[in-house]
Amino acid sequence: MFTVFRGGQSGAWRVTRFAPVKGASLSPTPSMSVVHSLTIALPILPSSTSWRLAGVKSHVRYVERAEKEQLAAVQAELGRPEATCAALIPIKKSAAWWELTQEERRQIFEDRSHHIAGSLKYLPAVARQLYHSRDLGEPFDFLTWFEYAPTDTDGFEELVRTLRATEEWRYVEREVDIRMERERLDAG
């Protein structure tokens, strides 16, 4: 199953901030939609679509068994009614990152940057899903999607600042930070 993010003139998510962080940006849009599809090529993109990014969920990488179990125990599901804030942060890492072995990437990712350990304190308040795009020929390697309640905004901002200050982020060559809001979903 593919997940396609479309920026344009309409969509369930209203864009509140559009910030290029590093490298080339995307065209700012007032709205964004998220579509789950069996194919990466959606039949017809609306003319009001400025860009589209696609990715797939995959198995969790760079984790040890205990870390995977710890994450699973506290991870919140996407789509919670109170989570009316979201962020899409597409990331492309450098060729130097991909030239490292998986073991070398793991050392940077967790042993030195503490990506997992440092993120745990923000769960379950912040729900997240990573979509892989690199092998699909997309312009970004990863599409990171986060959802959280307005009361958890400060925690989310702290999480992002913490991750961007790590050794791992030195390998990021392109990043865009898109923040959004939607109306509260009914629980029933």
N, C-alpha and C positions, 0 to 999 in steps of 0.2 A: 504494500500500500504506500503510495506516494502522498506527501503533504506538500501542497503548493500554496505559497504566500503571494498574494497579488496586491500591489499598491496601485491605487487609482482614486477615482472620484467617489466611489461608493464601497461599502463593506461594513461588516458588523463592528469593526474596531475603528474608532476615531483617533487619528494620529495627533498626539499632543506635543511631541518633540521629535525632531529628525536631525540627528547630529552625525556628520562624518567624523570618525575618530582617527582613522589612519588610512591613507591611500584614497583611491577613487570612491566617490559616494554613489548613491543611487539618486534618482530624481525624487525630491520631496513630494509627498502626496498627502491629501487630507484624510484618506481612509485606507483601510487594508482589510482584506478578506483572507480566510484560511479555508482551503478546500482539500478534502481527503479524496483521493482518486486511485483507481486501479492502473491508470496510465499517467505518465509524466506530461504527455501532450494533451492538454485539455482541448476539447473539440473546438470551441471558438472563444477566444479571449475577448471580453467586452472592449469596445473601442475606448472606454474610459480607463483602461488599464495602462499604467505607465511602465511597470516592470513586474516580473514574476520570478520567484525563486522556488526551486523544488528540492526536496530531500526525502530521505527514508529513515525510519527508525531502524536501529541495528542493535546488535548485542552490545552490552557495556564493555568498554575497552579500558586498558591500563588499570584495572582494579584487581585486587586479590579477593579471595572468597569472603573473608571477614568484612572487608569494605563493602562488597556487593550486598551482603546480608544486612549490614548496618544501614546502607542507603535505602534498601527495600523496606526496612522497618519504619522509616520516618518520612519517606517520600509521599507527598500529597498527589492526588490525581488532578489532572487538568480539568477545567470546566466547573470548578466550584462556584456556586452562586455569588459568594462574597468576593471572589477574585475578579474585580472589575478593572484592574490595571494589568497591563501586559508589556512585555518588551520582546522585540525581535532583534537579535544581535548576530548578523551574519559575520563570519570570520574566515579569512583566508590566511593560512600559515605559509611561511617562506619555504623555498626549496631546501634550505639548510635543515629545517625541521624534518622534512620527508626523507632526507638522506640519512638521518639517524636511524639506528635499529629500533625495534619496538622496545627493547630493554632500556636503551638510552632515553627514549621519549618518556617511558615510565619513570625513570629516575628524575627527570626534569619535572614532569607532570605532578608527581606526588611526593617523592622523596625530598625534593628541594623546594617545590612551589606549594606543596600541601593543598592541592586543588580540592581533593575530596575532604580531607580532615578539616580544612578551613571553611568549607561550604556547609558542613553538617549542621552548624549552629543556626543556620537560616532556614532549615527544613523543620517542619512541614509548612511554615508560613509562606515560603516561596516554592511553588511547584515549577518543575522544569522538564523540558524534553529537548534532547539533542537530535538533530536530523543530519545525516551524513549526505554530502552533495558532491564531494571530490570525484568519486568514480562515475558520476552521472554527467561529467563534463560541464558542470555548473560553474558560475563565476566565483563562488565561495566554497570552502571545504566543509564548513559546518554552519548550520542555521540553529542558533540557540534561542529557544522560546521559553519565556518565563511568564507565570501568572501569579498575582498576589493581590491582597486586599489593600485599599488605600491606607489603612493603618499600618501596613508593613512596608510602605515606600522607603522610609529611612533605612530599614534593615536591608532592603534590596540595593539601595544606593551604596551602602557600606560593602556589601558582597561584591558588587561590580568594581569598586575602587580597590578592594583587597586583591581580587584576581588580576586586575590590570597592573598591579605593582609587583607581580611575580616574575621569576625568570622565564617561565613558560610564555608570558606575553611578549617577551623580546622577539619571539619568532612570528608574531602576528604582523603581516604586511598590509592587510586590508581589513577594516572593521567599520561597520555602520551601526549606530545605536538608534533604534526606532522605538519610541514609547507610545502607548495607546491606552484608551479607556473605552469601556462599553457600558451599556446599561446593565444593571443588576439582573441576573437571570432568576426567574421564579424557581423555587426549590421543588415545586410539584408539577 
